[in-house]
């Protein structure tokens, strides 16, 4: 055991569906390198006071690269949970009204890992885009 092993996180942590959702949300909001107050507020809504899920998610994140985190998340969620997670992740990615480059890349990676087809994805993206388009009120 190395001196800094305690800081690296643990590969022996098991995700449950809630901690998997928290982990996916953290990876999405952090994908552009900045976590602003709005995104933090969105994360708090997702967590709903479940500190254990946050701690589990952070341990997995510290111990694994993004691609492995995504594999672990995908392996933990059932089909309905994957679709709900994609809707949540799309909403997080578009919270500022724009789907930026890194956010789009990470969202696409989740879509592929979850095996969600375009027919299922299209209505979700349409609703999220409409929900986050405040220009219709100008």
Secondary structure, DSSP 8 states (H G I E B T S, - for coil): --TTGGGS--TT----HHHHHHHHHHHHHTTTS---HHHHHHHHHHHTT-HHHHHHHHHHHHHS-HHHHHHHHHHH--HHHHHHHHHHHHHHHTTTS---HHHHHHHHHHHHHHT--HHHHHHHHHHHHHHT-GGGG-
